[in-house]
């Protein structure tokens, strides 16, 4: 068993409270780390008993240098992995594959880190340039602590005026007039404004009494400390962003401890700097508070970015939205496990063609190249059938095609201008073929449906799917878990439940009075061109009438989403099915499948295969139908024939996670408990029922290790 620090005993409901308490305590520590050296050094300097420089300050100066060294080192070590993670996300958004990523050096981690470091140096140089010029100030080679003779000499030089050549005086004077000092006194050249001459009129009198006053940089209104505050605060904000990205409490606390090491050193160094520059107390306190609260500000920024994550993985236009399905899946898995979905499933760059069509095209090209006469075979032209199914499909195609044209006109997708040899999407097709089928799936139809047992699964647990009774498997944790079934590993999303077996098992959920705020169905509609699983060969449309969909809806606002084929007969039948469930159709919507360059994967004009699939959304009918319908239309915010556009997974009939997409598309829409029937994969906070619900959860076939974890 792995021995590591763990806070898993803390309930999820208290996670936010614990994190808030930890951040509050950390902020208080940072305030103390800055204000204590500031106040301590000011008291030491202002004390009338201090006739010379306290040797203890040399130790503080040495500690300050040591703190700065650790601070710079840990900054870069902590920043690099987070920049690398964002690099991968950006490259994916731009559709840049690994072989071509080197052509974008400005997106590389090393370049970003170097650019940031050079920016810091540039800001530092600007600060020196903006410092008061010699014509506006006079120079004192005076230490914080020195002998009266030195002060008198300095005052005399000031009264006589200084020439520009006096600037050549060294910045730091290590000379000491006292042979009894164990340590050399460090003396800093001090800048004094020219309008401060009157402050030295009585300097001779002061020196006679053995003490004097100095005008230090802080009293000149210098901007050095402001620039330092900006630099340190920006760094703390980025640390807070990285901290806010931690999903688990364990990771959050460990990262917070590592961040606090150099944040405390940074705050200490800043407090010493404020004291050296004699910044007034009110200004010092204000800047210390701003610096200390930069870390919580970064956490809030990350929370805001997470709230606006929809704008990263989704682009909304007039009548459509374009989304990246891989980002949605990786948000599910990468944040709570070390897995991410294989990108090869989505390497679709060409329109799909039959293998026989590809072979025929190659044969024709070879004949033309060899100079052989190519004679096209004449075929009898069939009359264009504009009645029945063909007319229905043609009308739908025109609607979706017009929306696609708007999508292209809007430049909603970043195209890769290079010619990529996809060989009829060979990589994607071969990856799909490697998805494993399991023999035990075929045996699920023989299970006894009279009872339903519940099994709470644990990470790395082994379970039997094929038994005499139906089983509902539950993952109650807020992270992904891996389970073993017949020596094969499957990954289960957070708070997911599943029943391997026939959809009729949903009646047990109805008996238990379970309610859901979103219901999704992808029935295996009859289709001659599709090879169905044997267990689904017995599916009859009439079976849908017996499902208790209406009683499973949590309220009249529960959307029921049903995927359809492009068969006009099915579209005609669905209305009577909805009526039997007590539902009313809200509208029909389309999923348009495009290549990574935005082209449809099939031509629109075909009467056989078209590049889109459709689904309807219905709601339970309520007593106050008119009022409720207006409220639904206002809240749902998408119109009839709205198009969802994406590059599809190359596996046959694998639909995108439509509930997660609707949550991102529509403000204030959150599904805490969903139900999916005839499912082929699992989603968080969703109960899924079907024969193939674990098909796309197989670790080896569908996922790869996430290198950024």
Long-range contacts (C-beta under 8 A, 24 or more apart in sequence): 4-250, 5-250, 5-253, 5-254, 6-250, 7-249, 7-250, 7-253, 8-249, 8-250, 10-249, 12-478, 15-249, 18-249, 19-249, 19-252, 22-252, 22-253, 22-256, 23-256, 23-295, 23-296, 23-299, 26-256, 26-260, 26-263, 26-295, 27-292, 27-293, 27-295, 27-296, 29-260, 29-264, 30-260, 30-263, 30-264, 30-267, 30-291, 30-292, 30-295, 31-267, 31-288, 31-289, 31-292, 33-264, 33-267, 33-268, 33-271, 34-267, 34-268, 34-270, 34-271, 34-274, 34-288, 34-291, 34-292, 35-271, 35-284, 35-285, 35-288, 36-271, 37-268, 37-271, 37-272, 37-275, 38-271, 38-272, 38-274, 38-275, 38-284, 38-288, 40-275, 41-272, 41-275, 41-276, 42-275, 45-144, 45-275, 48-211, 50-145, 51-145, 51-210, 51-211, 52-145, 52-185, 53-143, 53-144, 53-145, 53-185, 53-186, 54-145, 55-182, 55-183, 58-183, 58-186, 60-272, 61-186, 61-272, 63-268, 64-268, 64-269, 64-272, 64-273, 67-265, 67-266, 67-268, 67-269, 68-265, 68-269, 70-261, 70-262, 70-265, 71-262, 71-265, 71-266, 71-269, 74-258, 74-261, 74-262, 75-235, 75-262, 76-113, 76-117, 78-239, 78-242, 78-258, 78-259, 78-262, 79-113, 79-238, 79-242, 80-109, 80-113, 81-708, 82-242, 82-245, 83-109, 83-112, 83-113, 84-109, 84-708, 85-708, 87-112, 88-708, 89-312, 89-327, 92-324, 92-326, 92-327, 92-343, 93-312, 93-324, 93-327, 93-414, 94-414, 95-413, 95-414, 95-415, 95-416, 95-596, 95-597, 96-416, 97-347, 100-416, 100-418, 120-231, 123-227, 123-230, 123-231, 124-227, 126-227, 127-223, 127-224, 127-227, 130-223, 131-191, 131-222, 131-224, 132-191, 132-193, 132-220, 132-222, 134-162, 134-164, 134-166, 134-167, 135-164, 136-193, 136-194, 137-191, 137-192, 137-193, 137-194, 137-220, 138-162, 138-191, 138-192, 138-193, 138-194, 138-197, 139-166, 139-167, 139-169, 139-189, 139-190, 139-191, 139-192, 140-189, 140-190, 140-191, 140-192, 140-214, 141-169, 141-173, 141-187, 141-189, 141-190, 142-187, 142-190, 142-214, 143-173, 143-185, 143-186, 143-187, 143-188, 144-188, 144-214, 145-185, 146-185, 146-187, 147-177, 148-207, 148-208, 148-210, 148-212, 150-177, 151-203, 151-206, 151-207, 151-212, 152-203, 152-204, 152-207, 155-200, 155-203, 155-204, 155-207, 158-192, 158-197, 158-200, 159-197, 159-200, 190-214, 190-215, 190-216, 190-217, 191-217, 191-220, 192-220, 193-220, 216-276, 216-277, 216-278, 217-277, 217-278, 218-274, 218-277, 218-278, 218-279, 218-280, 219-278, 222-277, 224-277, 225-273, 225-274, 225-277, 225-279, 225-287, 226-287, 228-270, 228-273, 229-270, 229-287, 229-290, 229-291, 232-266, 232-270, 232-291, 232-294, 233-290, 233-291, 233-294, 234-294, 235-266, 236-263, 236-266, 236-291, 236-294, 236-295, 236-297, 236-298, 237-294, 237-295, 237-297, 237-298, 237-301, 238-298, 239-263, 239-295, 239-298, 240-294, 240-295, 240-296, 240-297, 240-298, 240-299, 240-300, 240-301, 240-302, 241-298, 241-299, 241-301, 241-302, 241-305, 242-298, 242-302, 243-295, 243-298, 243-299, 243-302, 244-298, 244-299, 244-300, 244-301, 244-302, 244-303, 244-306, 245-302, 247-335, 247-336, 247-479, 248-336, 248-479, 259-295, 263-295, 267-291, 267-292, 309-664, 310-664, 310-665, 313-664, 314-661, 314-664, 314-665, 315-412, 315-413, 316-665, 317-406, 317-407, 317-410, 317-412, 318-406, 318-410, 319-403, 319-406, 319-639, 319-641, 319-642, 319-643, 320-403, 320-406, 320-407, 320-412, 320-592, 320-642, 320-643, 320-644, 320-645, 321-642, 321-643, 321-644, 321-645, 321-661, 321-665, 322-407, 322-412, 322-413, 322-645, 322-646, 323-644, 323-645, 323-646, 323-656, 323-661, 323-664, 324-646, 324-647, 325-646, 325-647, 325-648, 325-649, 325-656, 325-657, 328-656, 328-657, 328-660, 328-661, 328-664, 329-657, 330-706, 332-493, 332-494, 332-657, 332-660, 332-683, 332-684, 333-480, 333-491, 333-493, 333-703, 333-706, 334-706, 334-708, 334-709, 336-478, 336-479, 336-480, 336-493, 336-494, 337-479, 337-480, 337-482, 337-491, 337-706, 337-709, 338-705, 338-706, 338-709, 339-480, 339-491, 339-699, 339-703, 339-704, 339-705, 339-706, 340-703, 340-704, 340-705, 340-706, 341-702, 341-703, 341-704, 342-431, 342-702, 342-703, 342-704, 344-427, 344-428, 344-431, 345-428, 345-431, 345-432, 345-649, 345-650, 345-651, 345-702, 346-428, 346-596, 346-647, 346-648, 346-649, 346-650, 347-422, 347-425, 347-427, 347-428, 347-431, 347-596, 347-650, 348-422, 348-425, 348-428, 348-595, 348-596, 348-601, 348-647, 348-648, 348-650, 349-420, 349-422, 349-425, 349-595, 349-596, 349-597, 350-422, 350-424, 350-425, 350-595, 351-595, 351-599, 351-600, 351-601, 351-602, 351-603, 352-424, 352-425, 352-601, 352-602, 353-424, 355-424, 358-424, 385-607, 388-568, 389-567, 389-568, 389-569, 390-607, 392-566, 392-568, 392-571, 393-566, 393-568, 393-607, 393-610, 394-607, 396-566, 396-590, 396-610, 396-612, 396-614, 397-604, 397-605, 397-610, 397-612, 398-604, 399-590, 399-641, 400-590, 400-592, 400-604, 400-610, 400-611, 400-612, 400-641, 400-643, 401-604, 403-590, 403-592, 403-641, 403-643, 404-592, 404-594, 404-600, 404-604, 404-643, 404-645, 407-592, 407-598, 407-643, 407-645, 408-598, 412-598, 412-645, 413-594, 413-597, 413-598, 415-597, 415-598, 416-596, 416-597, 425-650, 428-650, 429-650, 431-650, 432-649, 432-650, 432-651, 432-652, 434-701, 435-651, 435-695, 435-696, 435-698, 435-701, 435-702, 436-488, 436-698, 436-700, 436-701, 437-695, 438-486, 438-488, 438-694, 438-695, 440-465, 440-466, 440-485, 440-486, 441-500, 441-533, 441-535, 441-691, 441-692, 441-695, 442-533, 442-534, 442-535, 444-500, 444-501, 444-502, 444-535, 444-691, 445-501, 445-502, 445-535, 445-538, 445-691, 447-501, 447-502, 449-501, 449-502, 449-504, 449-505, 452-499, 452-505, 452-508, 457-481, 457-483, 457-492, 459-483, 460-484, 465-500, 465-694, 470-499, 470-501, 470-505, 470-508, 471-499, 471-500, 472-497, 472-498, 472-499, 472-508, 472-687, 473-497, 473-498, 473-499, 473-500, 482-699, 485-694, 488-698, 488-700, 489-698, 489-699, 489-700, 490-694, 490-697, 490-698, 490-699, 491-697, 491-699, 491-703, 492-682, 492-697, 493-682, 493-683, 493-684, 493-686, 494-684, 494-685, 495-684, 495-685, 496-682, 496-683, 496-684, 496-685, 496-686, 496-687, 496-688, 497-686, 497-687, 497-688, 498-679, 498-682, 498-687, 498-688, 498-689, 498-693, 498-694, 499-687, 499-688, 499-689, 499-693, 500-690, 500-691, 500-693, 500-694, 501-689, 501-690, 501-691, 502-535, 502-689, 502-691, 503-543, 503-547, 503-677, 503-678, 503-689, 503-690, 504-543, 504-546, 505-689, 506-547, 506-548, 506-552, 506-675, 506-677, 506-689, 507-548, 509-552, 509-675, 509-687, 510-548, 510-551, 510-552, 514-552, 514-687, 515-552, 515-553, 515-554, 515-673, 516-552, 516-553, 516-554, 516-558, 516-673, 516-674, 516-675, 516-687, 517-554, 517-555, 517-557, 517-558, 517-671, 517-672, 517-673, 517-674, 518-558, 518-559, 518-561, 518-659, 518-662, 518-671, 518-673, 518-674, 518-675, 519-549, 519-552, 519-553, 519-558, 519-559, 519-560, 519-561, 519-674, 519-675, 519-676, 519-677, 520-561, 520-562, 520-658, 520-659, 520-674, 520-675, 520-676, 520-677, 520-679, 521-560, 521-561, 521-562, 521-563, 521-676, 521-677, 521-678, 522-562, 522-563, 522-653, 522-655, 522-676, 522-677, 522-678, 522-679, 522-680, 523-562, 523-563, 523-677, 523-678, 524-678, 525-564, 525-565, 525-567, 525-570, 527-565, 527-567, 529-608, 530-652, 530-653, 533-691, 533-692, 535-691, 536-691, 541-570, 541-573, 541-577, 544-577, 545-577, 545-580, 547-581, 547-677, 549-581, 549-583, 550-581, 550-582, 550-583, 550-620, 552-675, 553-620, 554-673, 555-620, 556-619, 556-620, 556-621, 556-622, 556-628, 557-619, 557-632, 557-635, 558-619, 558-620, 559-586, 559-617, 559-618, 559-619, 559-636, 559-662, 560-617, 560-618, 560-619, 560-620, 561-615, 561-616, 561-617, 561-658, 561-659, 562-615, 562-616, 562-618, 563-613, 563-614, 563-615, 563-655, 564-613, 564-614, 564-615, 564-616, 565-613, 566-610, 566-613, 566-614, 571-614, 574-616, 578-618, 581-618, 582-620, 582-621, 583-618, 583-619, 583-620, 583-621, 584-618, 584-619, 584-620, 584-621, 584-625, 585-616, 585-617, 585-618, 586-616, 586-617, 586-618, 586-619, 586-632, 586-636, 587-616, 587-617, 587-638, 587-639, 587-640, 587-641, 587-642, 588-614, 588-615, 588-616, 588-640, 588-641, 589-614, 589-615, 589-616, 589-617, 589-638, 589-640, 589-641, 589-642, 589-643, 589-644, 590-614, 590-615, 590-641, 590-642, 590-643, 590-644, 591-615, 591-643, 591-644, 591-645, 591-646, 591-655, 591-656, 592-643, 592-644, 592-645, 592-646, 593-646, 593-647, 593-648, 594-645, 594-646, 594-647, 595-647, 596-647, 601-648, 612-643, 613-655, 615-658, 635-666, 635-668, 635-669, 636-666, 637-665, 637-666, 637-667, 638-665, 638-666, 651-696, 653-680, 654-680, 654-681, 654-696, 657-681, 657-683, 659-683, 659-686
